[in-house]
Amino acid sequence: MGAAAFDFETYYSRRVARVERALRAAVPALKARRLKRAMDYSLLAGGKRLRPILVMAAAEACGAPADAVLPTACAFEILHTYSLIHDDLPAMDDDDLRRGRPTCHKAFDEATAILAGDGLLTLAFELIARNGARAGVGAAAALEASRVLARAAGGEGMVGGQMLDLEAEGRRTGLSGLKDIHSAKTGALLTAALEAGAVLAKATPARRRALVSYGRHLGLAFQVADDILNVVGDQAKLGKRVGSDAQAHKATYPALLGLQKAREIAHNELRLGLAALKPFGSAGEPLRRLARFVVERDR
Amino acid sequence: MGAAAFDFETYYSRRVARVERALRAAVPALKARRLKRAMDYSLLAGGKRLRPILVMAAAEACGAPADAVLPTACAFEILHTYSLIHDDLPAMDDDDLRRGRPTCHKAFDEATAILAGDGLLTLAFELIARNGARAGVGAAAALEASRVLARAAGGEGMVGGQMLDLEAEGRRTGLSGLKDIHSAKTGALLTAALEAGAVLAKATPARRRALVSYGRHLGLAFQVADDILNVVGDQAKLGKRVGSDAQAHKATYPALLGLQKAREIAHNELRLGLAALKPFGSAGEPLRRLARFVVERDR
């Protein structure tokens, strides 16, 4: 596939459609019907579906077909959705709006939202375990992908990052504290999505490391872009409140460094992320375009 | 090992000690130190450690050494602990006391308790994934154990059972509704502990089925015994409030059928559970004694 011929818009919308189809079938029928409704409510609310698309793109860059890793791709989106539900809870960030709709605890209630999150977190690991049965994947790769996801999602990753974020509220957080929070809260899962794709495709250690490096730069660029959108973004496109960070006196890149410097950081991380993709040649083109999309998106 | 020579008290206390040692090392050092403290607070609060002991006993009955399955045994206790933390939250059962100490959200705060639960749930799957590296286990068995745990813990199991339990509050629940709640909320995880032990030991399908059957009877016997203890138990030994079920007008076996009939059911399930162990001969003795312990315990 030549770089010039690559139509990113079509690629992205087709991948989103494939992920949406799979996610609609992901939560099984449950005796606890309210639980199933709440899980589907949050899971099927749209969104960029960036993490599953990264899993598939990483696997493809390492020579595996995207379909072989679809259950794991869904697992990453499901895990991301659980984290949004729990982060939005009254005891946490207390948000009413998510992806343009009432948050899960607003649409249902707090107990249901906690359980929907717990159910989705658990379902993510069930899907990865099932991915071991797919042709060309096997148990060893699926188990390693499960370990990669667990590390990125747990106390050393996302859950730890959310704890640090809550503790930082109302305190002065410097740039290094901010980096710690973001690399754990956002970067770890994005990086793990790429690493899991590489693992399932049985990539060489060098390619796996290259994707992890790309993921770290992408994760930071993603978060800086998120911070910038919280200042200059369009609430209707974002589906969540704009200006909420400044209102909460949250440490962000624009708040600490100004918009101009924040933009420079995002673009520098983008440049470094693209450099990490060099070994992949033209097979890395989707990942290159995804990195640009992450920095230049408006939602 | 002759049945007559088997010293259950020593067996149980040694197993508890081994599990406690492993659990003390289970939560890694975290940048989010408050999170680590909360996870350890709930995880290291004592308790019967029944689920890990069942994992090890099932593996041994199928010919594997107990140490080979220790990470998965810990994973079951860690997952059980997460479920207690979340069940105790104000939005759920709103309990102040657990294992004789303030519940996690009382000792810390609600956000920390939610995150400690999330972190423990995630850690459980990380430990199972790591169990694949143990000699004699391998990736395929560990991945299958992970799938077994995920199914038992998710919307079709424990999380679904808690949802049904919350929905049943203030409604009339008949015996079949009660059975649905308990088999999902408690039975599924106990059964999965036994099944995971069998899977990791590479048991024959017949032995795996026998342990699942034993687990189902044990799970029901366990819950009926729990209900009975909530009526006649000693609060100091139990470490939680006695009489709380009746106060909350909760459907329980004693409430629906009376104490005498509830005791008969527990003993009938015990009998059926013991019958399922027949194929194991004397290697099933620890599991037999564990079943008696579950029904006859005072805590």
Interface residues (C-beta under 8 A of the other chain):
Chain A: V27 P28 L30 K31 A32 R34 L35 K36 M39 H86 L89 A91 M92 D109 E110 A111 T112 I114 L115 G117 D118 G119 L121 T122 L123 F125 E126 I128 A129 R130 G132 G138 A139 A140 A142 L143 E144 S146 R147 L149 A150 R151 A153 G154 G155 E156 V159 G160 G161 Q162 M163 L164 L166 E167 D180 A184
Chain B: V27 P28 L30 K31 A32 R34 L35 K36 M39 H86 L89 A91 M92 D109 E110 A111 T112 I114 L115 G117 D118 G119 L121 T122 L123 F125 E126 I128 A129 R130 G132 G138 A139 A140 A142 L143 E144 S146 R147 L149 A150 R151 A153 G154 G155 E156 V159 G160 G161 Q162 M163 L164 L166 E167 D180 A184
